[in-house]
Amino acid sequence: MIKLNLVREYLAGPIFCPDIDRMGHVDIDDLPISQKLRVRVGKWDSVYQATFNSDYPPESGFSTAEAELQHVAEGQQLAIMMQQELESGYIVEYCP
């Protein structure tokens, strides 16, 4: 069984495998999920990446707490959808 984390991480992809033997970021195109879900995860990650302040990284983040809460809720839903599509060969968790 492969464990995957859906993560919010600047300048990196949104899927990370914490398993010792496979540790590292996973390209979403390498997962057996629908194109629709790939696009949705990509958009979710793009929204997060857009909050990065390259001039002064400590000031990175969402402009409002509400926007961040919405993003977290979407991430939780996406992790559930990924788990449903990947089925029993994977364990998918959302890690804010």
N, C-alpha and C positions, 0 to 999 in steps of 0.2 A: 504494500500500500504506500502511495506517495502522498506526503503532506505538502500542501501549498498554502501560502499566506497571501491574501490580497492586502497590499500595504500602500501607505501613502509615504513615498520617499522621493525627495527632490533629486532630479538628475539621474533617475534610475527607473526601470520598468516597474509596473505595479504588482508583479507576481514573483514571489520569492519562495524557494524550496529550502527549508531549514534542515532537511535530512542530511546527516553526516556524509553519506556517500554521494549525494547529489547537490550539496549546498551551493546556492547561488540564485541569481535572477533567472527566470524562465521567460522565454519569448512566447507571447500569447499565441502566436501563429503555430507554435509547436504543440499546442494542446488540442485534443479532439473535442472542441466545442463549436457551436454554430457561429457562422459569420456575424449574425445579428448580435450575439453576445460579445464577440470580439470587438465589434465596433463600439458597443456600449461601454465596455471596460476601457477601451482606448479614449473615448470621450471623457469618461470619469477621471482618468489619469491626466488628460490634457487640462481639465479644469483645475486640478490640483497644481500641476506644473506652472500654470499661469499665475499662481499666487507667489511664486519665487521672486524675491527681490535680489537680483544679481549684484546690484550696487552695494547693498548692505543686507546680507542674508538673515541676520537676526530680526529684521523687520518683515520677513516673509510671513505670509498667512492670509487667511480670508479677511475681507473688509468688515464682515459682521459675524457675530456669534451664530446668528440664524443661518447664514450661508454655510458656515462650517458644519452645523448640525445637519443641514440638508445633505451635505456631501458625505458625512458619516453614515447617514441613513441609506443613502444610495449605495455606498460601499457594502454595507451589511446585506442589502438586497442582492447585490451582484454576487457576493460570496455564496449566498443561498442558491442562486441560479447556476453558478458554476458547479456547485456540489451536485445539483440535480442533473446537469448535463454530463458531468464526469462520472457520476455514479460511484460504485463501490471500490473502484481502483484507486480512489483518491480521498483524502480528507482535506476540505477547504475551510479555512478560517479567515475571518476579517480581523486584521490587526491595525487599529487606528494609530 
